[in-house]
């Protein structure tokens, strides 16, 4: 399953474009309104927030079984919520209020899909693996100018090598799937 595409289809949004590997940006279609363009930034950003939130046992338990309140974005992004919303709004040309409303809908749809596809007996490692498998699908749609990795304190999010595609890159991403995922910074891998 590609979580990005599933959310886009379920919510009736226009298909998201992958970033250009050279510029790390997405070219906005000329005839697209700013409201229709919002999902291009909002879906990958919300999913990255869920990815980061799922890195802890407490976060996973809350995602799978928790009685979450109406403000799911606040739960996912905590103190960074407004900054994340403002970056998405500015990138897409929307108001922060409009972006927040749509991002909340996207977050709840993502949670619905996750809960439907992962049973309530799912272990902590299964949800981490689920999101690790989705990470590449998310990153190839994330415009670099949002600099969400800076906000989430994860420099691997904005790293170009994680967003590359093609025969060699696809093979390398396939190999990555056999290794346990981690949230280490680039420097810690050496």
Secondary structure, 3 states (H helix, E strand, C coil): CCHHHHHHHHCCCCCCCCCCCCCCCCCCCCCCCHHHHHHHHHHHHHHHHHHHHCCCHHHHHHHHHCCCCCCHHHHHHHHHHHHHHHHHHHHHCCCHHHHHHHHHHHHHHHHHHHHHHCCCCCCHHHHHHHHHHHHHHHHCCCCHHHCHHHHCCCCCCCCHHHCCCCHHHHHHHHHHCCCCCCCCCHHHHC
